[in-house]
Amino acid sequence: MDAIELTLPGLANIHCHAFQRAMAGLAERQTDPADSFWTWRELMYRFAGRITPESQYDIAAQLYAEMLESGYSSVCEFHYLHHRPDGEPYGDRAAMSDSLIAAARDTGIRLTLLPVLYMTGGFDGRALSDRQRRFGHAVDAYLGLLERLRRQESDMLRVGIAFHSLRAVPPDALRDVLAAVQGQSLPIHIHIAEQIAEVEECVAVRGARPVEWLLANAAVDPRWTLVHATHLTHAEVRGIAASEAVVALCPTTEANLGDGLFPLRDFFAVGGRFGIGSDSNVSVSPVEELRWLEYGQRLLTHQRNVATLPTQASVGEVLFTQALTGGRQASGFSEAQAQRDRIRLDADAVALVGARPDNLLDRFVFAGNRPMVQEVEVAGRIVVRDGRHIGGAGIAERYRRSLRALLADG
């Protein structure tokens, strides 16, 4: 097998909360017989309250190095830790954002930074709780942060908009932000329809399901990425596909939190677009996200080889190519920029013995758990060599120090 057959495009990780990587494995003890996303969220809030710009840099650098080693070449960071834990702004209001930008720059990953607008604690408009106050912005302050961050954009950094969710952003605020950026090609991301309770509350307060309401009240188009969109009607599936928005699917986190399974087969049938994300970062592997996206559908349908298209019978090829194109759209980098990112698989990987061009992606996605990524190049720069990030040792040591300090606080 010659080298060119082992070279693949780098994938975009289109949904990530970097700080949550440091929580991985800490929420796997039952705290309630009905443990769910909502009980997990309580631990997340407590942990988020300890993160500083310095510790966030250390966590994000470790995470981004791991992403590069796994074959991601860009990441969309859905960033809502804006202020001090008590809700007061840092002297530099962009301090937390800048720590993520620095981590991406120092590790060499492309970053789409998505500062999050987060204003209310529920669909009823209640005020943010004490633990949510560090997430909050008024619209004017949010637009000011956005403007400041956009001045730093480069070939390696895009800045977009994130609405945390419909429950956290009142309708008038959503419309005001969209009006302020009208005519601009910013990526727009939003959590939506992740939880059944969220869907039920939206129906009770707004008289419509979350995706139904969004499609009726915003000009959803290819700039948009709908994160999770787990609980959909057939009409909502068709509506998302018709809008040409991307759905960000995060199978490892959605499984970890007990969210549910996305209706992938129906979405494919109407030409829907998707990308993948690591979200809470309990796992940092595009292979695992793609594999469990398919396996979830097999468990749901009691069939095999679900993620196929009339013109493509290879599940690995369909999953990889669809995630590639959807990921590029969601991240907002140009095609020319994205094409400068590539990964090279290990020619000596035993899982690839005898691989052919027509089954290479099936082997990559489904054949075992040993890492196969040997080298990663982003924007012409080698950032992973022999399977390891070029600065990995120093990054890991800083991460260890930060994590020990965070855990020592209780």
Secondary structure, 3 states (H helix, E strand, C coil): CCHHHHEEECEEEEEECHHHHHHCCCCCCCCCCCCCHHHHHHHHHHHHCCCCHHHHHHHHHHHHHHHHHHCEEEEEEEECCCCCCCCCCCCCCCHHHHHHHHHHHHHCCEEEEEEEECCCCCCCCCCCCHHHHHHCCCHHHHHHHHHHHHCCCECCEEECEEECCCCCCCHHHHHHHHHHCCCCCCCEEEEECCCHHHHHHHHHHHCCCHHHHHHHHCCCCCCEEEEECCCCCHHHHHHHHHHCCEEEECHHHHHHCCCCCCCHHHHHHCCCEEEECCECCCCCCHHHHHHHHHHHHHHHHCCCCCCCECCECCHHHHHHHHHHHHHHHHHCCCHHHHCCCEEEECCCCHHHCCCCCCCHHHHHHHCCCCCCEEEEEECCEEEEECCEECCHHHHHHHHHHHHHHHHHCC
